[in-house]
């Protein structure tokens, strides 16, 4: 029994199953973050001190100890790398900060950042103490309010007044938390000065006032310099010097305003570092190491030069600041208290801080790990808690001897060990992939992909049907065996896996359904392979000669696609991916040239010989018929002329079609020198640099005008008259927009800036884009609903396409309009002189389109 599916139904089913596989894979790839209860429940009473052993003794300390600092200022310098402060650049450009670090009252650390090193996840890490996952990168562009328990929320709830100036990401994450704020946007990367001046202009006024407890400043200029010119740019030094002067101003002001009871604290940190190319987001040494400085008169003055700063985790800042401000530690924090910051306090207070931190981490572990009691960190914490109880017993008995001090030091050590182990086991949970779900998802994706590849010839045939065998005994047996085997594997994995798998947490019915789906897909793949083998055997019996259906083009397309996929396994190939595409399209052009030669010369000879044999047979019939027909002499001469002219056209077309691959090769070679791309040679001068320099504006204007004219001639030929007029006006609008922005000039324009900044002109073009696309869509719908007119359908499609080309012309940079022209030209030539004459099928044309599309992306 065979079930026939129409290609549309089959493709839709494959797409749905593919979506299921991808969803399952992504659920395993993006681990669920370690989370505690929602924020509204987070203000539970703090745990009491560990009760001392023995009867009748009770510790009366159940509150969080009071704040250690009066005012706290956090200066976050975006993309501040550790060597900008502790390296040679720091000594040269940040003399005041270096002096405070080496000889002042401060503690210096290198904070280790977990990837992704992007601003929004890093702010979350600093304020919640949790480790955001890669999914947070997606949210980075439109940061919603942070609902997790965090330091800012705790401070506001405790009645502290918070002021913020800097990157507006904070305002989106913490809406209505600041009593005063001014946000600057981080998207104008070419702005190095205004973006920081907008923060600094508030400083003098705020530092004189007394009506705030926490001041946060987020400076973006250094990050922008990194993105535009890299970490070794001459602009980095002056920017670091500017930051140094700001830190000096804040520090001196905090010292002068200090009260006798409580000192003030200045925290200097970076959200992430900067790679050697000036970017961030990955996990290179420069990106994940940032300085973390605590500066306060409460600390002991340093004596002697600074040894190499100690490493801490970026997440440690949240718990340290919470303790410093007398607030509860955020429920989701995986950070440890940085102990030297509280070194000035009594032993009892220090032990209390560590106990609060340990209790918070152990509770988070309990809520996220089923077998938390076996965790070594939890065991260490319980031992430390017991020792802490013994210490309190001695303390309450009034014992002030050496024994009390030594036992206290021992308990501190135990707590620190427990915190370290708890923190690392919670951090590992965040970075743990659910491998089982990922494997199941990958298996489904690969099976669907195989099935689609095997069904391509069927899907592109005229009947376009796909046969699915339903009940051959072999496959039904195979299906049941596979189902049983997969269910057994599922049971083994889910009972032995220590970590929680998403696929194991599904109901048994759903899991069995997925197993049956995998088995059915596998049977489908095997039957499709068997069918192909059957079909290839049949012609051998019937015909003597069997020709291979695989051409050189097919082999190249398959090998090129597989080769490109394999190349993505190496980072150097990813960085210089354009080289792969340039190589593939050049090779494709050479193979097409060979195909053209074969088609025009070898096949013609074969056809001539074949037609000579047929002619003798046909001539008998022709003479018998021609007796009754009388053709005038003049007409026959006209006919002769017509045939000779048509042969001449055919002849010229033959030479154009033979030249097409070589013309394409020349065009691609010229475009390669327009823009340098990749990583290694991106800095080298190219034709694009020459065109965009201010002294060559007339040349660029001429090139842009010619390009827009060419675009019109290449695109409008199948459009309706209305669309043609709209297209022409739209392209004039594109040029006007470029002139208004100042990229190109009108011949009559002599200096002077346009006030519109190009907004009116751009809107003018958008109106025409929408008009053309609307006309095309209307024609398409008319051809589908009212009359089955293929001419109208093709006009509709062509109009939608030309509307998108007009949009591209508006969005491309002016010197890249040449890329768009050559792209359209190559597409026209390929269609007319290669794809149609050589009768390539839909799959081959699609893949060639894709290859050229990738190459043209890099040409830009």
C-alpha positions in Angstrom: 0.0 0.0 0.0 1.4 3.4 -0.9 0.0 6.8 0.1 0.5 9.6 -2.4 1.1 13.1 -1.0 1.1 16.3 -3.1 4.4 18.1 -2.9 2.8 21.1 -1.1 1.3 18.9 1.6 4.6 16.9 1.9 6.7 20.1 2.2 4.4 21.6 4.8 4.5 18.5 6.9 8.3 18.4 6.7 8.4 22.1 7.7 6.3 21.4 10.8 8.4 18.5 11.9 11.6 20.5 11.2 10.2 23.3 13.5 9.6 20.7 16.2 13.2 19.4 15.9 14.7 22.9 16.0 12.5 23.9 19.1 13.7 20.8 20.9 17.3 21.4 20.1 17.1 25.1 21.2 15.4 24.1 24.4 18.5 22.0 25.2 21.0 24.5 23.8 19.7 27.5 25.9 19.8 26.2 29.5 17.1 27.5 31.8 18.7 30.1 34.1 19.1 29.3 37.8 16.0 31.1 39.3 14.5 31.6 42.7 11.0 32.8 43.7 9.6 35.9 42.0 10.7 39.3 43.3 7.5 40.2 45.2 8.1 37.3 47.6 11.9 37.9 47.9 11.8 40.1 51.0 11.5 37.3 53.5 13.0 37.7 57.0 16.8 37.1 57.1 17.8 33.8 58.7 19.0 34.0 62.3 22.5 33.4 63.3 23.3 29.7 63.8 22.1 28.6 67.2 24.9 27.7 69.7 24.9 24.1 70.9 24.0 23.5 74.6 20.9 24.2 76.6 19.6 27.6 77.5 21.8 29.5 75.0 20.0 31.6 72.3 21.6 34.0 69.8 19.6 37.3 69.7 21.1 38.4 66.3 18.4 37.9 63.6 18.6 41.2 61.7 20.9 42.1 58.8 23.9 44.1 60.2 23.7 47.9 59.5 25.2 49.5 56.3 29.0 49.9 56.2 29.0 53.0 53.9 27.0 56.2 53.8 27.1 57.1 50.1 28.1 54.7 47.3 29.1 55.8 43.8 29.4 53.2 41.0 31.3 54.4 37.9 30.8 51.9 35.1 33.1 52.5 32.2 31.8 50.5 29.2 34.5 48.2 27.6 37.1 49.0 30.3 39.8 46.3 29.8 41.9 45.3 32.8 45.2 46.4 31.1 43.7 50.0 30.6 44.0 50.4 34.4 46.7 47.9 35.6 48.8 48.0 32.4 51.1 50.5 30.8 48.2 52.5 29.5 46.9 53.0 33.0 50.3 54.3 34.2 50.5 56.7 31.3 46.9 58.0 31.0 45.3 57.3 34.4 47.9 58.6 36.9 45.5 59.5 39.7 43.7 56.1 39.6 47.1 54.3 39.4 48.3 56.2 42.4 45.2 55.3 44.4 45.5 51.6 43.4 49.2 51.4 44.3 49.4 53.6 47.4 45.9 54.6 48.4 43.1 53.2 50.5 41.7 50.7 48.0 41.2 47.1 47.0 41.9 46.1 43.3 40.6 43.1 41.5 40.3 41.7 38.0 36.7 40.7 37.5 36.1 37.7 35.3 33.1 38.1 33.0 31.1 35.1 31.7 30.2 35.3 28.0 28.1 36.7 26.3 30.1 39.9 26.9 27.3 42.3 25.8 26.1 45.3 27.9 22.6 44.3 29.0 23.4 40.8 30.3 26.4 42.3 32.1 24.3 44.9 33.9 22.0 42.1 34.9 25.0 40.1 36.3 26.3 43.2 38.2 23.0 44.0 39.8 21.5 40.5 40.4 24.6 38.4 40.8 23.1 35.8 38.5 24.7 34.6 35.2 22.6 35.6 32.2 22.5 33.1 29.3 23.0 33.6 25.6 19.2 34.1 25.2 19.7 37.5 26.9 21.7 38.7 23.8 18.5 38.6 21.8 16.8 40.8 24.4 19.8 43.2 24.4 18.2 45.3 21.6 15.0 46.0 23.4 15.7 45.4 27.1 12.4 44.9 29.0 12.2 45.6 32.8 14.2 43.3 35.0 11.7 41.3 37.2 14.3 39.3 39.1 15.3 40.3 42.7 18.1 42.8 42.3 20.2 45.3 44.2 18.5 48.4 42.7 15.0 47.1 43.7 16.2 46.1 47.2 17.8 49.6 47.7 14.7 51.4 46.5 12.5 49.2 48.8 14.8 50.0 51.7 14.1 53.7 51.1 17.4 54.6 49.5 17.5 57.4 46.9 19.2 56.4 43.7 20.4 58.7 40.9 21.5 57.4 37.5 23.2 59.0 34.4 24.4 57.1 31.4 23.4 54.3 29.0 19.6 54.2 28.8 19.6 50.4 29.1 19.5 50.9 32.9 16.3 53.0 32.6 14.6 50.2 30.6 15.8 47.5 33.0 14.9 49.5 36.2 11.9 51.8 35.3 10.7 54.1 38.2 13.6 53.0 40.4 15.6 56.3 40.1 14.7 59.6 41.8 16.6 61.4 39.0 18.1 60.1 35.7 19.3 61.1 32.3 19.8 58.4 29.6 22.1 58.4 26.7 21.6 56.1 23.7 24.4 53.6 22.9 23.5 53.2 19.2 25.4 56.3 17.8 28.7 54.5 17.8 30.5 57.4 16.0 29.8 59.7 19.0 32.9 59.7 21.3 32.4 63.0 23.2 28.7 64.0 23.6 27.7 60.6 25.0 30.1 61.1 28.0 29.7 64.9 28.3 25.9 64.3 28.8 26.8 62.2 31.9 29.6 64.5 33.3 27.5 67.7 33.0 25.4 66.6 36.0 28.3 65.7 38.3 29.2 69.0 39.9 25.6 69.7 40.9 24.9 66.2 42.2 28.2 65.9 44.3 27.3 69.1 46.1 23.9 67.7 47.2 23.2 65.4 50.1 19.8 64.0 49.1 21.0 60.7 47.6 22.5 57.4 48.8 23.5 55.7 45.5 24.9 57.3 42.4 25.4 55.2 39.2 27.3 56.6 36.2 27.7 54.6 33.0 30.2 56.0 30.4 30.0 54.8 26.8 32.7 56.8 25.0 35.5 54.2 25.4 33.3 51.4 24.0 32.4 53.6 20.9 36.1 54.3 20.3 36.8 50.6 20.5 34.1 49.7 18.0 35.2 52.4 15.5 39.0 52.3 15.8 40.1 49.5 18.1 41.9 49.3 21.5 45.3 50.6 20.1 43.7 53.8 18.7 45.3 57.2 19.5 41.8 58.2 20.8 41.9 55.7 23.7 44.6 57.6 25.7 42.7 61.0 25.9 39.5 59.1 26.7 41.2 57.2 29.6 42.7 60.6 30.8 39.2 62.1 30.8 37.9 59.2 32.9 40.8 59.6 35.3 39.9 63.2 35.9 36.3 62.3 36.5 37.3 59.6 39.1 39.6 62.2 40.8 36.8 64.7 41.0 34.4 62.1 42.5 36.9 60.7 45.0 38.0 64.1 46.3 34.3 65.2 46.7 33.4 61.9 48.6 36.4 62.4 50.9 35.5 66.0 51.7 31.9 65.1 52.5 32.6 62.2 54.8 30.8 62.0 58.1 32.5 60.8 61.3 30.2 57.8 61.6 30.2 56.2 58.2 32.7 56.5 55.3 31.8 56.7 51.6 32.6 54.1 48.8 33.6 54.6 45.2 33.4 51.5 43.0 35.0 51.6 39.5 34.3 48.7 37.1 33.7 47.8 33.4 30.8 45.8 32.2 33.0 43.8 29.7 36.4 44.2 28.0 37.4 44.7 24.4 39.0 42.3 21.9 42.1 43.1 19.9 39.8 44.4 17.1 37.8 46.6 19.4 34.6 44.5 19.5 33.0 42.4 22.3 30.6 39.6 22.8 32.9 36.6 22.8 35.2 35.0 25.3 38.7 36.2 24.3 41.1 37.2 27.1 40.6 40.9 26.5 36.8 40.6 26.5 36.3 38.7 29.7 38.7 40.6 32.1 37.7 43.9 33.5 39.1 45.9 36.5 37.1 46.2 39.7 38.2 48.8 42.2 36.8 49.6 45.7 38.1 53.0 47.0 37.2 54.2 50.5 38.8 55.8 53.6 37.5 52.8 55.5 40.2 50.6 54.1 43.8 50.4 55.2 46.4 52.4 53.3 48.6 50.3 51.0 52.2 50.0 51.7 54.6 49.1 48.8 53.8 48.4 45.2 50.8 46.4 44.1 51.2 42.7 43.4 49.1 41.3 40.5 45.4 41.9 41.3 43.5 38.9 42.5 40.8 37.4 40.3 37.1 37.5 41.4 33.9 36.8 39.5 31.8 39.7 38.2 28.8 38.3 39.9 30.6 38.8 43.3 29.9 42.6 43.1 26.1 42.2 43.8 26.5 40.4 47.1 29.4 42.6 48.2 27.4 45.8 47.5 24.3 44.4 49.2 26.3 43.8 52.4 28.0 47.2 52.1 24.5 49.0 51.9 22.9 46.8 54.6 20.5 45.1 52.1 19.5 41.5 51.7 21.5 39.6 49.0 19.5 39.1 45.8 17.8 35.7 45.8 19.2 34.7 42.4 22.8 35.7 43.1 25.5 33.1 42.6 28.3 35.5 43.7 30.5 35.4 46.8 31.2 38.2 49.2 34.6 39.8 48.6 35.8 39.6 52.2 38.5 42.3 52.3 35.8 45.0 51.8 34.4 44.1 55.2 37.7 43.5 56.9 37.3 46.6 59.2 34.3 45.0 60.9 34.3 42.8 64.0 34.7 39.0 63.7 31.1 38.4 64.7 29.9 40.7 61.9 32.2 39.2 59.3 31.0 35.7 60.2 27.4 36.9 60.0 27.9 38.3 56.5 29.4 35.0 55.3 26.6 33.1 56.9 23.9 35.2 55.1 25.7 34.7 51.8 26.1 30.9 52.4 22.4 30.6 53.4 21.2 32.5 50.3 23.4 30.2 48.0 22.3 27.0 49.7 18.6 28.0 49.4 19.1 28.7 45.6 20.8 25.3 45.3 17.8 23.6 47.1 15.3 25.3 44.7 17.2 24.2 41.6 18.8 20.8 42.3 16.7 17.8 43.4 19.7 16.0 45.1 21.1 19.2 46.8 22.0 17.4 50.1 24.7 15.4 48.3 26.3 18.6 46.9 29.8 19.1 48.4 29.2 22.8 48.7 26.0 22.2 50.7 27.9 19.7 53.0 30.7 22.2 53.5 28.2 25.0 54.4 26.5 22.8 57.0 29.9 22.0 58.6 30.8 25.7 58.7 27.4 26.5 60.2 28.1 24.0 63.0 31.5 25.5 63.7 29.9 29.0 63.6 27.4 27.8 66.3 30.4 26.7 68.5 32.1 30.0 68.0 28.9 31.9 69.1 28.8 29.7 72.3 32.3 30.8 73.2 31.5 34.4 72.3 28.3 34.5 74.5 30.2 33.0 77.4 32.3 36.1 77.3 35.5 34.3 76.2 37.9 36.8 74.7 41.0 34.6 74.5 43.3 33.5 71.7 41.1 30.4 71.2 38.1 32.6 70.1 40.2 34.4 67.5 41.7 31.2 66.1 38.4 29.4 65.9 36.9 32.5 64.2 39.6 32.4 61.5 39.0 28.7 61.0 35.2 29.3 60.6 35.9 32.1 58.1 38.1 29.7 56.1 35.4 27.0 56.2 32.7 29.5 55.0 34.9 30.8 52.2 35.5 27.3 51.0 31.8 26.5 51.2 30.8 29.7 49.3 33.3 28.9 46.5 32.0 25.4 46.0 28.4 26.4 46.2 29.0 29.2 43.7 30.8 27.0 41.2 28.1 24.3 41.3 25.4 26.9 40.7 27.4 28.5 37.9 27.9 25.1 36.2 24.2 24.5 36.2 23.8 27.7 34.0 26.4 26.6 31.5 25.1 23.0 31.3 23.6 22.0 28.0 20.8 19.5 28.0 22.6 17.1 25.6 19.7 14.5 25.4 17.2 17.1 24.1 19.8 18.4 21.7 20.5 15.0 20.3 16.8 14.1 19.8 16.2 17.5 18.1 19.2 17.0 15.8 18.1 13.4 14.8 14.7 14.8 13.8 16.2 17.7 11.8 18.7 15.4 10.0 16.0 12.8 9.1 13.7 15.5 7.6 16.6 17.0 5.7 17.5 13.5 4.2 13.9 13.0 3.3 13.7 16.4 1.6 16.9 15.7 -0.3 15.7 12.3 -1.5 12.4 13.7 -2.6 13.7 16.7 -4.6 13.6 15.0 -8.0 10.0 13.9 -7.3 9.0 17.4 -6.0 10.3 19.1 -9.1 8.7 16.7 -11.6 5.4 17.6 -13.5 3.2 15.4 -11.3 5.0 16.6 -8.2 3.8 13.8 -5.9 5.7 11.9 -3.2 4.9 8.2 -2.5 5.0 7.1 1.1 5.0 3.2 1.5 2.7 2.3 4.4 2.7 -1.4 4.9 5.6 -3.4 3.5 6.2 -6.1 6.1 9.9 -5.2 6.4 9.2 -1.6 7.2 6.4 -2.3 9.7 8.7 -4.7 11.6 11.5 -2.1 11.4 9.2 0.6 12.7 8.1 -1.5 15.8 11.7 -2.5 16.5 13.0 1.1 16.3 10.1 2.3 18.6 11.0 -0.3 21.2 14.7 0.4 21.0 14.2 4.2 21.3 11.8 3.8 24.3 14.4 1.6 26.0 17.1 4.3 25.4 14.7 6.9 26.8 14.1 5.0 30.0 17.8 4.3 30.5 18.8 8.0 29.9 16.0 9.4 32.1 16.7 7.1 35.0 20.4 7.5 35.0 20.8 11.2 34.1 22.0 13.2 37.2 20.9 16.6 35.7 17.4 17.4 34.7 16.6 16.8 31.0 13.7 18.8 29.4 12.8 15.8 27.3 12.7 13.5 30.4 10.3 16.0 32.1 7.8 15.6 29.3 4.8 13.2 29.8 5.4 9.6 28.7 2.7 9.9 26.0 4.5 12.9 24.4 7.9 11.2 24.6 6.5 8.0 23.0 4.9 10.1 20.3 8.3 11.7 19.5 9.9 8.2 19.4 7.2 7.0 16.9 7.8 10.1 14.8 11.6 9.5 14.6 10.9 5.8 13.7 8.4 6.7 11.0 10.8 9.3 9.5 13.6 6.7 9.5 11.4 4.2 7.7 10.4 6.9 5.2 14.1 7.7 4.5 15.0 4.0 4.0 12.0 3.4 1.7 12.9 6.5 -0.4 16.5 5.2 -0.7 15.1 1.7 -1.7 12.8 3.3 -4.3 15.7 5.2 -5.9 17.7 2.0 -6.2 14.7 0.3 -7.7 14.3 3.1 -10.3 18.0 3.0 -11.3 17.9 -0.7 -11.9 14.8 -0.7 -14.2 16.3 1.2 -17.2 19.3 -1.2 -17.2 17.0 -4.1 -18.1 15.1 -2.2 -20.8 17.9 -0.2 -22.5 21.4 -1.1 -23.5 22.9 2.3 -22.8 22.2 4.0 -19.5 23.5 7.6 -19.1 24.3 9.1 -15.7 21.8 11.7 -14.6 24.5 13.6 -12.7 26.2 16.5 -14.5 29.4 18.3 -13.5 27.2 21.2 -12.3 25.3 18.9 -9.9 28.6 17.5 -8.5 30.0 21.1 -8.1 26.8 22.3 -6.4 26.7 19.4 -4.0 30.5 19.5 -3.2 30.5 23.3 -2.9 27.6 23.3 -0.4 29.0 20.5 1.7 32.5 22.2 1.5 31.1 25.5 2.7 29.2 23.8 5.6 32.5 22.0 6.7 34.4 25.3 6.4 32.2 26.7 9.2 34.0 24.4 11.6 37.1 26.6 11.6 37.0 30.2 13.0 39.6 31.4 10.5 37.3 30.2 7.6 34.3 32.1 9.3 36.4 35.3 9.6 37.3 35.1 5.9 34.1 33.4 4.6 34.0 35.7 1.6 37.0 33.9 0.2 35.0 30.6 0.1 32.1 32.3 -1.8 34.4 34.1 -4.3 36.1 30.8 -5.0 32.8 28.9 -5.4 31.3 31.5 -7.9 34.5 31.6 -9.9 34.5 27.8 -10.2 30.8 27.8 -11.1 31.5 30.3 -13.9 34.2 28.1 -15.3 32.0 25.0 -15.2 29.2 27.0 -16.9 31.6 28.0 -19.6 32.5 24.4 -20.2 28.7 23.5 -20.3 28.1 26.3 -22.8 30.9 25.1 -25.1 29.6 21.5 -25.0 26.0 22.7 -25.7 27.0 25.0 -28.6 29.7 22.9 -30.4 29.6 19.2 -29.4 25.8 18.7 -29.3 25.4 20.7 -32.6 27.7 18.3 -34.4 25.8 15.3 -33.1 22.5 17.0 -34.2 23.9 17.7 -37.7 24.9 14.1 -38.3 21.5 12.9 -36.9 19.5 15.4 -39.1 21.5 14.4 -42.2 20.4 10.7 -41.8 16.8 11.8 -41.2 16.7 14.2 -44.2 16.9 11.4 -46.9 13.9 9.8 -45.4 11.9 13.0 -45.1 12.7 14.3 -48.6 10.4 11.7 -50.2 7.4 13.0 -48.4 8.4 16.7 -48.9 8.6 16.4 -52.8 5.2 14.7 -53.0 3.6 17.5 -50.9 5.4 20.4 -52.6 3.9 19.8 -56.1 0.6 21.4 -55.2 2.2 24.6 -53.6 3.2 27.5 -55.8 5.5 30.1 -54.1 6.2 33.4 -55.8 9.8 34.3 -56.4 9.7 37.5 -54.4 8.3 35.8 -51.3 10.9 33.1 -51.4 13.7 35.7 -51.5 12.1 37.5 -48.5 11.8 34.2 -46.7 15.5 33.5 -47.4 16.4 36.9 -46.0 14.3 36.3 -42.9 15.8 32.9 -42.2 19.4 34.3 -42.7 18.7 37.2 -40.3 17.2 34.8 -37.7 20.3 32.6 -38.1 22.5 35.7 -37.6 20.6 36.6 -34.4 21.0 33.0 -33.3 24.7 33.2 -34.1 25.3 36.4 -32.2 23.3 35.0 -29.3 25.6 32.0 -29.3 28.7 34.2 -29.0 27.1 36.3 -26.2 26.1 33.1 -24.3 29.7 31.9 -24.7 31.0 35.2 -23.4 28.6 35.5 -20.5 30.6 33.4 -17.9 33.7 35.5 -18.7 31.8 38.8 -18.4 30.5 37.6 -15.0 34.1 36.7 -13.9 35.4 40.2 -14.9 32.5 41.9 -13.1 33.1 39.9 -9.9 36.8 40.6 -10.0 36.1 44.4 -10.3 33.6 44.2 -7.4 36.2 42.5 -5.2 38.4 45.6 -5.3 35.4 47.8 -4.4 35.3 46.9 -0.6 37.8 45.0 1.5 36.1 42.6 3.8 36.9 39.9 6.4 39.2 40.4 9.4 42.8 40.3 8.2 42.7 42.7 5.2 39.8 44.9 6.2 42.0 47.8 7.0 43.6 47.9 3.5 42.6 50.8 1.2 40.1 49.9 -1.6 38.2 51.6 -4.4 35.3 52.3 -2.0 37.6 54.4 0.3 38.7 56.4 -2.8 35.1 57.0 -3.9 33.8 58.0 -0.5 36.6 60.5 0.3 35.4 64.1 0.2 37.6 65.2 -2.8 36.0 62.6 -5.1 32.4 63.5 -4.6 31.8 64.4 -8.3 33.0 61.0 -9.4 30.8 59.3 -6.8 27.8 61.4 -7.9 28.4 60.5 -11.6 28.7 56.7 -10.6 25.5 56.9 -8.5 23.5 58.6 -11.3 24.6 56.1 -14.0 23.9 53.2 -11.5 20.3 54.4 -10.8 19.7 54.8 -14.6 20.9 51.3 -15.2 18.8 49.9 -12.4 15.7 51.5 -14.1 16.5 49.9 -17.5 17.2 46.5 -15.9 14.1 46.3 -13.7 11.2 48.1 -15.4 10.9 46.1 -18.7 8.0 43.8 -17.5 6.2 46.3 -15.3 3.0 48.2 -16.0 3.2 51.9 -17.1 2.1 53.2 -13.6 4.9 51.1 -12.0 7.5 52.3 -14.5 6.6 56.0 -13.7 6.7 55.3 -10.0 10.1 53.5 -10.3 11.6 56.4 -12.3 10.4 59.0 -9.7 11.5 56.7 -6.8 15.0 56.5 -8.2 15.2 60.3 -8.6 14.1 60.4 -5.0 17.0 58.1 -4.0 19.4 60.5 -5.7 17.8 63.5 -4.0 18.0 61.7 -0.6 21.8 61.1 -1.1 22.3 64.7 -2.1 20.4 66.0 0.9 22.5 63.8 3.2 25.6 65.1 1.5 27.0 61.9 -0.1 26.5 63.1 -3.6 26.0 66.5 -5.4 23.6 67.9 -8.0 25.4 69.5 -10.9 23.9 72.9 -9.9 24.5 72.5 -6.2 27.3 74.6 -4.7 27.9 73.9 -1.0 25.2 74.7 1.6 23.5 72.1 3.8 19.9 71.0 3.3 17.8 71.4 6.5 15.7 68.3 5.8 18.6 65.9 6.5 17.0 63.7 3.8 14.0 62.6 5.8 11.5 64.1 3.4 13.2 62.6 0.4 13.5 59.1 2.0 9.7 59.2 2.9 9.0 60.2 -0.7 10.9 57.0 -1.9 9.1 54.9 0.7 5.7 56.0 -0.7 6.7 54.9 -4.2 8.1 51.5 -2.9 4.7 50.9 -1.1 2.8 52.0 -4.3 4.7 49.6 -6.6 4.5 46.6 -4.1 0.8 47.3 -3.6 0.2 47.4 -7.4 2.1 44.1 -7.8 0.2 42.4 -5.0 -3.1 43.6 -6.5 -2.2 42.0 -9.9 -1.1 38.8 -8.2 -4.4 38.5 -6.3 -6.4 39.3 -9.4 -4.6 36.6 -11.3 -5.3 34.1 -8.5 -8.9 35.0 -7.7 -10.6 36.6 -10.7 -8.8 35.1 -13.8 -6.1 32.5 -14.1 -4.0 34.9 -16.2 -0.3 33.9 -16.2 0.8 37.2 -17.9 -0.9 39.2 -15.1 0.7 36.9 -12.5 4.2 37.4 -13.9 3.7 41.2 -14.1 2.6 41.2 -10.4 5.6 39.2 -9.3 7.9 41.5 -11.4 6.4 44.6 -9.8 6.8 43.3 -6.2 10.4 42.5 -7.2 11.1 45.9 -8.7 9.6 47.6 -5.5 12.1 45.7 -3.4 15.0 46.7 -5.7 14.0 50.3 -5.3 14.0 49.9 -1.5 17.5 48.3 -1.7 18.7 51.3 -3.9 17.6 53.6 -1.1 19.3 51.5 1.7 22.6 50.8 0.0 25.5 53.1 0.6 26.0 55.3 -2.5 29.2 53.7 -3.7 27.6 50.3 -3.4 24.9 51.1 -5.9 27.4 49.6 -8.4 27.1 46.3 -6.6 23.3 46.4 -7.0 23.6 47.2 -10.8 26.1 44.4 -11.4 23.9 42.0 -9.4 20.9 42.8 -11.6 23.0 42.6 -14.8 24.4 39.2 -13.9 20.9 37.9 -13.0 19.5 39.1 -16.3 22.4 37.6 -18.3 22.3 34.3 -16.4 18.6 33.9 -17.0 18.7 34.8 -20.7 21.9 33.2 -21.9 22.6 30.3 -19.4 19.7 29.0 -17.4 17.0 29.0 -20.2 19.2 27.7 -23.1 20.7 25.0 -20.9 17.3 24.1 -19.3 18.5 24.1 -15.7 15.9 22.9 -13.2 14.5 24.9 -10.2 16.8 23.3 -7.6 20.0 24.2 -9.6 18.8 27.7 -10.3 17.9 28.3 -6.6 21.3 27.1 -5.4 23.1 29.3 -7.9 21.0 32.3 -6.9 22.0 31.5 -3.3 25.7 31.3 -4.1 25.7 34.6 -6.0 23.6 36.2 -3.3 26.2 35.3 -0.6 29.0 36.6 -2.8 27.2 39.9 -3.4 26.6 40.3 0.3 30.4 40.3 0.8 30.9 42.6 -2.2 29.0 45.2 -0.3 
